C-alpha cells in the first residue's frame, strides 16, 4: 500500500537548510507551543483522574451492576465519529483554536453533567453524545501546531510535538493518583467536577490566540471551500491507525488483568506491584525525545516496527515469565513501545494525510477509544477461555500482526521522511 506522494516540503526537511533551534527553546518561545503544552497536560490530568474512578462512581453512586459499569467504556466508540466530524470542519474552515475551545466547553459540560447524574442512563448518553466531542479538543491543538510549523520551518519541529506529547503523558502519570486522592478525601462527584474544571481551563493557557495561518502547500492552501479528502486519499491513514489499534489493544488487557495476576496468582506485595505498574510511564517519558532523534536516522515507520516488536516482547514476558523480574522487563518494553508511538504517531498520521491534518489528528487520537473497546472485549473473552497469564498471548499476537503490517507499509512507501 503506497503512502501519499505529496508531502509538504517543510515536513521532509528534517536535515535540510532550515533553522535549527532546540525543541525546548522553541516551545518556551512560542505562545502557541507553550500554551498547547500546558493545555494538553491539564486535559490529560483531568481525564486520567476520572478514567479509573468512573466505574466505581456508577456502581457506588448510581447502583449499576459490575457488568453495566464495564459497558460504560463502550460509549467511547462514538469518539472516532465525533473526531472525524470536528476534524473535517476544521480542515474546511481552518479555525483550529476556535473549534478547540468549543470542544473544551463541550467536555466541561459533559463531565459536569456526569457528576450531577441521578439516573444510571444519564452518564451513558452524556458520554456518547457530548463527551465524544469534548475529546476532540486535543486533536485541534495538534492541527494548530502543524499549521504553525508549516509557517515557521525548523529542524526541531518534531521535537516540539514530542514535548507536547510528553506533557500529555505527564498528565496521565499524575492524574490517576490525584483522582484517587481527591475521591478518597472528598467524594466521587467532587472528583468528577474537578475533571470538568480541568477540561475547561485547558483553554486558559492559549488565551485569545487565533489559529496561525498555514503555509501554502504544493497544492495550494486549504480554504473554506476545499473538499474533504476522499476515501482513497485516507487509505494510508486508516491502515496506519488500524495497525495502531492492534498495538494499543494490549493496554486495556494489561491494566485489567496484570494487577489481578500479580495479586491473586503471584501474591506480590502491594509496593512491588505498584512499582511494576509505575515504571512504564517513566520509561515512556524518558524515551520520547530519544525516539525523535533516532527517527531522524532510521525513519519514523521503521522505528515503529521496532516499537511494535517491543510490544510483542512485553506481552510474552507477561505471559510466560511468572517472576517480578520478568514483569519489570515487560513493563520496560511497554514503556519503549509508547515512548516511540506517543512521540511519533501523531506526526506520522498528519503526514499520511497532509491535505487534512485536523482530520488526520482527530482520527488518530480518537482511535485509542476504539482500541480500548476492542482490547477490553478481546481480553474478556481470552481471560474466560485461556485464563491468566496466557491471556497476554492475545495482545502479543495482535502486536505481531502490527509488525507485519508496518513492515508492509514501509516497503511500499516512497517517502524518505516516513
N, C-alpha and C positions, 0 to 999 in steps of 0.2 A: 504494500500500500504506500504510494508515493506521498510525501509530505508536500505542502504548498511550495510553489516555485517563486512566490512573490513575497519575500520577507523584506521589511524595510531595511535600507542600508544602515540606518543608525543602530539597528539591533545586531547586525552582523559584525560590526566593527568593534570586537572586543579588544583587539590589539592594534587597531588602525590608528590614524593620525587624529585622534580626538583627545580632548583634555583629560588628564588623569588627576583626580583628587581622591583622597581616601574616602571610603563609603561613610565612615563615621562623621568626617568633616562635612561631607555633602549633606548628610541627614540633619546635622545640627544647624547648618547654614540656611536650609530651605524651610520656610514656614509650612509648606505642604508636607514635606517628608517628616518633619518633626511632629507636626500635628497628627499625621496619619499614624506614626509610631505610637504616640500616646493614646490615640483613639482606639486602635485595634487592641492595645493592652487592656483598656477599660472594658471594651466589649467582651473580650475573652475572659476577663476576670469575672464579670457578672454571669455570663452564660455557664462557665465551668463551675461556678459556685452552686448554681441551681441544678445542673445536669445530674449529679449523683443523688440529689435530695428530692427530685420531683416525684419519683415512685413512692418514697416514704410519705410525702405530702398527700398523695392520692389515697394511700392506704389509711393513714392515721387521721387525716382531716376530712376526707370525703368518703371514707369507708369503702374504698374499692377493694376488690379481691386482688390477690397477687397476680393472677392471670390478666385481669383488666389493667392493672398498673403496668405490666410489661407491654401491653398493646399500645400504651401511650406513645412509645417511641416510633410506632408506625405513622404517626402524624407527620413525621419528618419527610415522608415520601412526597409531600407537596412542595418541599423546598426547591427541588430542581426546576419544577414548573414555574414557580414564582421567580426564581433566579433568572430563568430564561426570559420571562416577560419583562422584568426590570432591565436586564442587560440589553435586550433588543431596543427598548425605549431609549436607553442611554446612548446606544450607538446611533440612533436616528437623530437625537437632539443634541448630543454632546454635553448634556447637563449632568456631569458625573456627581459633583458635590451637592447639587440640588436634590437629586434622587437619593444620595446618601443620607441627607437629613430627613427626607420623607420616610425612608426605610427605618432609620433610627427611631423616629417618633412612633412608627407602627410597632416596632419591637417593644418600646416602652409601654404602649397601650396594651399590647398582648400580655406581657409579663404582669402588669398591674391587674389586668382582668383575671388572670390565672390566680394571683394572690388573693383576690376578692371572691373567688368562685365559691358558691354554696351548693351547687349540684354537680354530680360526677361528670355529666356530659359537657359541661362548660369548658374545662381545660382542653378537652379533645378538639372541640370546634374552634376555640380561640387559637390553639397551636397550629392547626391545619390551615386556617384561613388567614389570620393576622400575623401570627408568628413566622410563617413561611416568608412573608415579605420583609419582616424585620431582619431576618437572617441574611438578606441580600445586601445589607449596608456595606459590609467589608469588601465585597467584590467591587463596589463602586469606587472605593478608595484606591484599590489596586489599578483600576482603569484610569483614574486621575493621575496616579503616579506614572503610569505608562505614557500618558499624554505629555506630562512634564518632562519625561526623559527623552521623548522624541524631540521636544523643543530645545532641550539642553543636553546633547550627547556627551557622555563621559564614560571612560573605560570602567569606572567603578559603579555604574548604574545597577548592575546585577547585585552588587554588594549592598546597595541601599535596599533593594527588595528583600534580601536575606535578613537585613537588620529589622525591617518591619515585621517579617515573619517570626523573627526571634522574639519580638515584643509580644506577638500573639501567643507564641508558645509559653513565654513567661507568665502571661495571664492564666494559662491552663495549669501551670505549676502551682501558682499561689491560690487560685480560685477555689478548688475543692477543699483545701484546708480552711480558708477563710469562711466558706459557706457552712462547713460543718461546725465551726466555732460559733458563728453567728446564730445558726439554728439552735444550737445547744444552749446558748446564753439568753436567747430571746424566744423566737418561735419560727416555725417553717414559713408562716405567712410573712413575717418580717424579713426573713432571708429573701423571699421572692420579691418583695418590694425593693430591697436593696439591689437585686438583679435588674429590676426595671429602671432604677435610678442610674446604674452603671451603663445600661443600654442607651439612655437618653444623654448622659453627659459625655458620651464619646464624641458628640458634635462640638463640644466646647473648645478643644484644642485646635480645631480648624477655624474657629472664629467665623468671620463673614467672608472668607475666601471664596472666590469663584473658580470654576473649572478652568485650568490653564488651556491655552489654545494648543491644539495638536499640530505637530509639524506635518506638512503635506506629504503623503506617501507617493509612491511611484504611480499610483492610480488616481491621485487626487485626494484631497482631504474630504472626509465624510461630512455630510451636512444633513439637514433635517429631511431632505428628500431622498437620501440614499436608501437603497433596498437592503433588507436583511439578507444575510448570507444564505445561499441555498444549501440543500442537504448535501450535495456533492462537495461543496467547499468545507462543510463541517465534518466530513467523514474522518479526517485525521484526528481532529479534536475529540470526536466521540470515541474513536478507537483508543486514544490515549487515556481518556477518562474511564473507559471500561476496564482497561488494564490497571488503572489506579484503584478502582473499586475492588479488584481482585486482591491487590496488596493490602488495602485498608480493611478489608473484611475480617482480617485476623485480629484487629484491635478489640471489637466488642466481644469476641470469643475469649481473648486473653483476659480482659477486665472482668468478665463474668465468671470464668472458671479457674483462672490461675490462683486467686485468693482462696477459693474453696479447696483446690488441690493442695495448696500449701498448708492449710489449716486442718482439713479432715483426713488427709492421707499421709502427708509428710510430717504433720504435727510440729511445724516450725514455730518458734517464738514469735510473738507479735512484732517485736522490734526488728527481727531478721526479715520477716515477711514485708514489713514496711520499707526496709532498706532495698530489698529486691525490686519492689514496685517503683520506688523513687529514683532508682539510678537511671532509668530510661530517659526522662526529660533532661536530666543533667548532661548526659552524653549527647543528646539531641542538640541542645543549645550550643555546646562546645563545637560540634561538628558542622553546624550550619555555615559559618563563614569559610571554613576549610573546604566545604563542598563547592562553594562558588569558585575558589581558587583552583581546585583540581579540575572542575568542569571546563575551565578555560583551556586546559591542555588536552583533556580526553574527549570533550563534547558532553553535553548535558544528558542526552539519551543514553549514551554508553555508560555514564556513571550511574544512571538509574537502573540499568540492567544489574549492575553490581549491588545496588541498594535492594532491589527485589530479591536477589540471591541471598543477601543478609537476612531478609525476612524468612526465607525458606530455612536457613540455618537456625534462626532463632526458634522457630516453631518445632523443629526437630529436637532442639535442646529441651524444650518444654515437654515434649512427648516421650523422650527416651532416657534422659539422664537421671531424674529422680533424686538429685542432690542439690543443696544450696548453691554449690559452685556452678553446676550446670544451669540453674535458673538465672544466676547472675550473668553467666555468659550469654544466655538467651536474651536477657534484657539489654545487655550491651549491644548485641547485634541489632536488636529492635531500635535502640537509640540511633544506630548508624542508618537504619532504614529511613527514619523520619528526619534525621539530620540532612539527608540527601533530598528526599521528596518534599519536605516542608520548605527548604530553601529554593529549590529549582522548579517545583511543579507548576506554580503559577506563571513563571516566566515561559516555560515550555508551552503551556496552554495558550498564552497570548500570542506566541509566535506561530502556533499552528492555525490560528485564525486572525491574522494581522489586520484584516479589514473590519473586525468587530471585536475589539479587545474587551469591551464590557461584557458582551455575551459570553466570550471565552472565559473570562474571570468568574462570572456568575455560575456557569455550568460546572467549571472545575471545583469551585469552593463548595457548591451545594451538593455535589455528588457524594460527599462524605456522609450525608444523611442517608442516601440510598445504600451506601456501603454498610452503614451501621445496621440498617434493617436487614439487609441480605446476610451479613455476618451473624447477626443475632439469631436469625432463623436457621441458618446452617449449623451454628453451634448448638442450638437447642436440639435439633434432630440428631446431630452427631453425639452429643452427650448421652442421649437416651439409647442410641444404638450401640456405640462402641465404648462409651464411658470415659472416665478420666484415667490417665492423662492422654489417652490415644485420640481424644477429640482434636488435639492440636495438629494431627496429621492432615486434617481438612484445610486449615489455612496454609500449611506447608505446600499442599498440592495446588491450591489456588495461586500461591506465590510462584510456583514453578511454571504455571500457565502464563503468569505475567512476565516472567523472564523470557519465555519463548516469544510472546507477543512483542515485547520491547525489542528483542533481537531482530525480529522480522521488520519492525518499523525502522530501525537503524539501517539495516541493509538496503531498504527501499528508499531511504532518504537521500536527497540530493543537496541538502543544505548543511554546510560545514559547521554552522553555529548550533546545531542540534545534535 
